[in-house]
Amino acid sequence: MIYWLLPLVVVFSLAMTALLRRYALARSIIDIPNARSSHSLPTPRGGGVAIVVAFLLALPLLVWGGLLDSAALFALFGAGLLVAVIGFMDDHGHIAARWRLLGHFCAAIWALAWLGGLPPLQVFGFTLAMGWLGHVLAAFYLVWMLNLYNFMDGIDGIASVEAITACLGACLLYLVGGADQLIWAPLLLAGAVLGFLFWNFPPARIFMGDAGSGFLGMVLGVLTLLAAWQSSELLWGWLILLGVFVVDATFTLLRRLLRGERVYEAHRSHAYQFASRRLRRHLPVTLGVLAINLLWLLPLAVAVVLQQIDGLAGLLLAYAPLLALAWFYRAGAQEV
């Protein structure tokens, strides 16, 4: 076993983020605060490239060590790299939304081709095999995951904390669910994000940028589908672990759609953004997400994997208070 790989990934990501910060400052790749920003100081962006490079370089070593199969490698590497490149180009200039979306669907289709699409799912004791409809839904799921992660990367540390806790939580699910062979990919992703978090923890010294946030959303989505091929309970567990981001982003999107707003335009109407303005700081919100993930979502995900509760029932139970929080913090409401 190549246990030395995890600390190497963490150190590599930490060092590369420092270099990217210097590069962003030298090239004036800076987020300047405006009326739709959640930060008040000009801050370099693009540090998420360190996460991308650290994780993608480590993946072939997992295959070499017999800890990841080649199909998973091609799915994660190809889809993640394409999304990261699109995000990197958008960070340095601007790509029209329709072309970004086309690229995102190409990445999703690539991943699904290697994974075999969406497997049959267990729902309340019944097997649900959706065939081609399931594969189409899986493509939309992956595209939504990468975009919602981009939407939710709006305050210091929140996207990093979400990724780390979801990945480490999934590692625990694999241990209790007898799927030890799946542990390494999320473990190394958590390590890559941890190195970046050193620079992104409130108050952030560099932002992730679209290259990093979109990459994380796509890779986390692919990891959930990889888990689904092992067991439906693991898929439900992953969806529970990612609940804070899924609920806030989806609730906000639907509310803005119902109001007829252009949902692709920048805004500050997510629940976490309203919460950070109400509390006047980013840190309490980021730590709040950490607490919800560890104290509420993780125990429910473990219960689902241990089959102490049905997967869909556990998901609905997990999301209920998150929906209440989204409503309380006015997710999707018009900004005043």
C-alpha positions in Angstrom: 0.0 0.0 0.0 1.3 3.5 -0.9 0.4 5.3 2.3 3.1 7.9 1.6 0.9 9.2 -1.2 -1.6 11.1 1.0 0.9 13.4 2.8 2.7 14.0 -0.5 -0.6 15.1 -2.1 -1.3 17.5 0.9 2.2 19.1 0.7 2.1 19.3 -3.1 -1.2 21.1 -3.0 -0.2 23.4 -0.2 3.1 24.4 -2.0 1.4 24.8 -5.4 -1.3 27.0 -4.0 1.4 29.3 -2.7 2.9 29.5 -6.2 -0.4 30.1 -7.8 -1.1 33.0 -5.4 2.2 34.6 -6.4 1.3 34.0 -10.1 -2.2 35.5 -9.6 -0.8 38.6 -7.9 1.8 39.1 -10.6 -0.8 38.7 -13.4 -3.5 40.7 -11.6 -5.9 37.7 -11.6 -7.8 39.3 -8.7 -11.4 39.2 -7.6 -12.4 42.8 -7.1 -15.4 43.2 -4.7 -18.6 44.5 -6.2 -22.2 44.7 -5.3 -22.7 41.0 -5.8 -19.6 39.9 -3.9 -19.5 38.3 -0.5 -16.0 39.5 0.3 -14.7 43.0 0.9 -11.0 42.9 0.0 -9.4 42.3 -3.5 -8.2 38.7 -3.4 -6.3 36.5 -6.0 -8.2 33.6 -7.5 -7.4 30.4 -9.3 -5.9 28.5 -6.4 -8.1 25.5 -7.1 -5.8 24.5 -9.9 -3.5 23.1 -7.2 -6.4 20.7 -6.2 -6.8 19.7 -9.8 -3.1 19.0 -10.4 -2.4 17.3 -7.1 -5.4 14.9 -7.4 -5.0 14.1 -11.1 -1.2 13.3 -10.7 -2.0 10.9 -7.9 -4.7 8.9 -9.7 -2.4 6.9 -12.0 -0.4 5.9 -9.0 -3.5 4.5 -7.5 -4.0 2.4 -10.6 -0.3 1.3 -10.4 -0.8 0.3 -6.8 -4.0 -1.7 -7.6 -6.2 0.7 -5.6 -8.2 2.0 -8.5 -9.4 0.4 -11.8 -8.6 1.9 -15.2 -12.2 2.7 -16.0 -12.6 4.8 -12.9 -9.2 6.5 -13.7 -10.4 7.5 -17.2 -13.8 8.7 -15.9 -12.3 10.8 -13.2 -9.3 12.1 -15.1 -11.0 12.9 -18.4 -14.2 14.5 -17.0 -12.3 16.4 -14.2 -9.6 17.7 -16.6 -12.1 18.9 -19.2 -14.1 20.8 -16.6 -11.0 22.3 -15.0 -9.7 23.5 -18.4 -13.1 25.2 -19.1 -13.0 26.8 -15.7 -9.4 27.9 -16.0 -10.2 29.6 -19.4 -13.3 31.2 -17.8 -11.2 32.5 -14.9 -8.7 34.1 -17.3 -11.3 35.6 -19.7 -14.9 34.7 -20.4 -16.6 31.8 -22.1 -20.3 32.1 -23.1 -22.6 30.2 -20.9 -23.9 28.0 -23.7 -20.4 26.8 -24.6 -19.5 26.2 -20.9 -22.7 24.1 -20.6 -21.8 22.1 -23.8 -18.4 21.3 -22.4 -19.9 20.3 -19.1 -22.2 17.8 -20.8 -19.3 16.4 -22.8 -17.4 15.8 -19.6 -20.5 14.1 -18.0 -21.0 11.9 -21.0 -17.4 10.9 -21.0 -17.5 9.9 -17.4 -20.7 7.9 -17.8 -19.4 6.1 -20.8 -16.5 4.7 -18.7 -18.7 4.1 -15.6 -21.5 2.3 -17.5 -24.1 5.0 -16.7 -26.4 4.8 -13.8 -26.9 1.3 -12.1 -30.3 0.0 -10.9 -31.2 1.6 -7.5 -32.8 0.1 -4.4 -35.8 2.3 -3.3 -37.9 1.2 -0.4 -36.9 -2.4 -1.0 -37.7 -2.3 -4.8 -35.2 -2.3 -7.6 -35.5 0.6 -9.9 -33.8 0.2 -13.3 -34.4 3.2 -15.5 -32.3 2.2 -18.5 -31.5 5.1 -20.9 -33.6 7.5 -18.8 -31.4 6.8 -15.9 -28.3 7.6 -17.9 -29.8 10.9 -19.1 -30.7 11.8 -15.5 -27.1 10.9 -14.4 -25.7 13.3 -17.0 -27.9 16.1 -15.7 -26.9 15.2 -12.2 -23.2 15.5 -13.0 -23.7 18.8 -14.7 -25.8 20.1 -11.8 -23.2 18.9 -9.3 -20.4 20.9 -10.9 -22.5 24.0 -11.4 -23.9 23.9 -7.9 -20.4 23.6 -6.5 -19.5 26.7 -8.4 -22.5 28.5 -7.1 -21.8 27.5 -3.5 -18.1 28.6 -3.6 -18.9 32.1 -2.5 -17.4 32.6 1.0 -14.0 31.7 2.5 -13.4 28.0 3.1 -17.0 26.7 2.6 -16.3 24.7 -0.6 -13.1 23.2 0.8 -14.8 22.2 4.1 -17.7 20.7 2.3 -15.4 18.6 0.0 -13.1 17.4 2.9 -16.0 16.4 5.2 -17.9 14.7 2.4 -14.8 12.8 1.2 -13.7 11.7 4.7 -17.3 10.9 5.6 -17.5 8.7 2.5 -14.3 6.9 3.5 -16.0 6.0 6.8 -19.1 4.8 4.8 -16.8 2.5 2.7 -15.3 1.1 5.9 -18.6 0.2 7.6 -20.1 -0.8 4.2 -17.3 -3.3 3.3 -16.2 -1.3 0.3 -12.6 -0.6 1.4 -11.3 -0.7 -2.2 -13.1 2.6 -2.9 -11.5 4.6 -0.1 -8.4 5.9 -1.8 -9.8 8.3 -4.4 -11.9 10.4 -2.0 -9.1 10.2 0.6 -6.6 11.7 -1.8 -9.2 14.3 -3.0 -9.6 15.4 0.7 -5.8 15.6 1.0 -5.6 17.8 -2.1 -8.3 20.1 -0.8 -6.7 20.2 2.7 -3.5 21.7 1.2 -5.5 24.4 -0.5 -7.6 25.1 2.6 -4.5 26.3 4.4 -4.6 29.4 2.1 -8.4 29.5 1.8 -9.5 29.3 5.4 -11.2 32.5 6.6 -9.9 35.1 6.0 -8.9 33.6 2.6 -5.6 34.6 1.0 -6.7 33.1 -2.4 -9.9 31.9 -3.9 -10.6 28.6 -5.6 -11.8 29.9 -8.9 -14.1 28.2 -11.4 -11.4 25.7 -12.4 -11.3 24.3 -8.8 -15.0 24.5 -7.9 -16.2 23.0 -11.1 -13.6 20.3 -10.9 -14.6 19.4 -7.4 -18.3 19.3 -8.3 -17.7 16.9 -11.2 -15.3 14.6 -9.4 -17.6 14.4 -6.3 -20.5 13.5 -8.7 -18.4 10.8 -10.4 -17.4 9.4 -7.1 -21.0 9.1 -6.0 -21.8 7.1 -9.2 -18.8 4.9 -8.7 -20.2 4.2 -5.2 -23.6 3.5 -6.7 -22.2 0.6 -8.7 -21.0 -0.9 -5.4 -24.4 -0.5 -3.6 -27.4 1.8 -3.6 -26.9 2.5 0.1 -23.5 4.1 -0.7 -25.1 6.4 -3.3 -27.7 7.5 -0.8 -25.0 8.0 1.8 -23.0 10.3 -0.5 -26.1 12.3 -1.4 -26.8 12.8 2.3 -23.2 13.9 3.0 -23.5 16.5 0.2 -26.8 17.7 1.5 -25.9 21.3 2.6 -24.7 22.2 -0.9 -27.4 20.3 -2.8 -30.3 21.8 -0.8 -29.1 25.4 -0.7 -28.2 25.5 -4.4 -31.3 23.7 -5.6 -33.7 25.6 -3.4 -32.2 28.9 -4.5 -32.3 27.9 -8.2 -35.9 26.9 -8.1 -37.0 30.0 -6.2 -35.2 32.2 -8.7 -36.6 30.3 -11.7 -40.2 30.7 -10.3 -39.5 34.5 -10.2 -38.4 34.5 -13.8 -34.8 35.6 -13.0 -31.8 34.8 -15.2 -30.4 32.0 -13.1 -27.0 32.1 -14.9 -26.3 35.6 -13.7 -24.2 36.3 -10.6 -26.2 36.9 -7.4 -25.9 36.8 -3.6 -29.1 35.0 -2.7 -28.0 31.6 -1.4 -28.8 30.8 2.2 -25.1 30.7 3.1 -24.6 34.2 1.6 -27.6 35.7 3.5 -26.2 34.0 6.7 -22.7 35.4 6.2 -24.1 38.9 5.8 -26.3 38.6 8.8 -23.4 37.4 10.9 -21.0 39.8 9.3 -18.4 37.1 9.0 -17.6 34.1 6.9 -16.1 31.9 9.6 -19.2 31.1 11.6 -21.1 30.0 8.5 -18.2 27.8 7.3 -17.9 26.2 10.8 -21.7 25.8 10.8 -21.5 23.7 7.6 -18.7 21.7 9.2 -20.9 21.0 12.3 -24.0 20.1 10.2 -21.9 17.7 8.1 -20.3 15.9 11.1 -23.1 16.0 13.7 -26.2 15.5 11.5 -25.5 14.3 8.0 -22.7 11.8 8.7 -24.6 9.8 11.4 -27.6 9.5 9.1 -25.4 8.4 6.2 -23.8 5.7 8.3 -27.3 4.5 9.4 -28.3 4.2 5.8 -25.2 2.2 4.8 -25.7 -0.1 7.8 -29.3 -0.6 6.5 -30.8 0.7 9.7 -32.9 3.0 7.6 -34.0 3.0 4.0 -31.8 5.1 1.7 -34.5 7.4 0.3 -36.1 7.8 3.7 -32.7 8.7 5.2 -32.2 11.3 2.5 -35.6 12.9 3.1 -35.0 12.9 6.8 -31.5 14.5 6.3 -32.7 17.2 4.0 -35.8 18.2 6.0 -34.0 20.5 8.5 -31.7 21.7 5.7 -34.8 22.9 3.8 -36.0 24.7 6.9 -32.6 26.4 7.2 -32.7 27.4 3.6 -36.1 29.0 4.1 -35.1 30.7 7.4 -32.0 32.3 5.7 -34.2 33.3 2.7 -32.4 31.2 0.0 -33.4 32.5 -3.4 -35.1 35.6 -2.0 -34.7 38.9 -3.8 -31.7 40.9 -2.5 -32.4 44.2 -0.8 
